[in-house]
Amino acid sequence: MEESAIQLPLIQRSHGLNVATVPESSMVHEFGFVLAVKASVPADTLKTHFPAQMKVAPVSKIRDLVQLQLPGLALRAMPGAPPQIPWHAGYSYFELDKNSELWKEMERSGAFALHLAGEFPGLNMEFWAIRSQSES
């Protein structure tokens, strides 16, 4: 049986920068991606401020996007954990928006760069690839 969700390790490269490598390039097209986030701030604060301060992009583009203050892939707050991944108390869940020009480059890159500007005390993040129901 194929896995419906795979947790992708986030490797810290520098302060505020993490990288997640996709094991197979086809996954970028076939899977949706969710960021599970917990921090020592109120949930409402996390849901409103985190997407504005987190920039997700192909590894090859992140430096330019950060320096030029351009947007990365959009993060959409989800009402709860997707059913394919474990629910954790205190976590907020954000889905990556695949409807952008940047996503086409993501399909070629195979590695996500996640850059967080600002501080979220007690931050813990999990990055999940979730098999799209419509693609199976």
N, C-alpha and C positions, 0 to 999 in steps of 0.2 A: 504494500500500500504506500502511495506517495504521501510525503508529509504535506500537510496543508499550511504549516507555518514553520519557519526556521529563524532562530535567533542568530543575528550576525554580530560577531564581536566588534566592539568599538575600541580601536587602538588609539590611545592619546599620543599625538605627534608633538604638540606644543601647547602652551597655555590656551585653553579655549578651543583647540582644534583636535577633532577626532576623525578617524577614517574607518569606514566599514567597507570591506571588499566583498563583492558578490561572487560566490564560488563559480557560477556559470553565467556568461553574459546573457543568455536567453532569459534568465530570471528577471532582468530589468523590465522586459516586456510582459512576461507571464505572471508576475507577482505584483501585488500592491505592497507598499511599505509604510510601516507604522512606527512611530517613536513613542515609547512609554517613558514618562518623565515623573520624577518625584523630587521635591525640594522642600526645605523648611520654610515655606511661605504659604499663605492661604491658597486654596485651589483656584479661586477666582483670579487671583493675581497671576498665578502660573498660566492659566488659560488665556489671559489677555496679554501678558508681557512676554512670555516665552516665545511665541511665534514671531514676534517683532524683533527679538534679539537673536534668534537662531537662524543661521543661514545654511542651507543645504544645497550642494551643487556637486558636479563632477569634480574630482580631485584637480584636474587640469585647469579649472576655472575659478576655484575658490579664492585664490590670492587676489586676482583682478576684481572679483565681485566685492570682496571685503575692502580693498583699497579705494575702489571707486564708489563705494557705498551703493551698489546695485543690488536688487533683490535676487535671492536664490529661488529654489523651488518652494512654492507656497506650502505652508503647514495649515491643515484644517483641524480644529479641535473636534474630537469625537465625543458623543454622549457617554461612552464607556468603553471598556475593552472589547475588541472584536472577539467573537466566540472562538476563533481558532487559537488564541493565545491565552496564557494564564492571566487571570485577574489578580492584581496586587492592590491591597488597601493603600489609599493615599496617592496612587498614581493617576496622572492625566494622560490621555492618549491623543496623539496627533497623527493624522494621515497626510502623506505627501501627495500633492496634487500633480498628476501625471500630464495635465493639459497645459504644457508650455513648450516653447522652443528649446529651453534648457533640457527638457526631458529627452529630446532626440539625441543630444550630446551625452546624456547619462547612459543611453543604450550603448553608445560606443565606448564609454569610459570603463564601466565595470567596477568602479569604486566611488562610494559616496564620501564627500568631505562634509563634516558638520562643524560649523564655526559659531561659537556662542560669544556674543559681546555682552559684557555685564556679568554680575555675580548673582548666583542663586545658591544660597547656603544649603549645604547638605544635598547637593544635586546628585541624583542617580538616574542614568538613562539606559534604556534597552532599545535596541533597533531590531525590528522584526520584518521579515519578508513573508507575506501572506499570499498563498495561491489565490488568484482571482477566480471567483466562481464562474464568471462568464467565459473564461478562457479554457476551462477544462473540457 
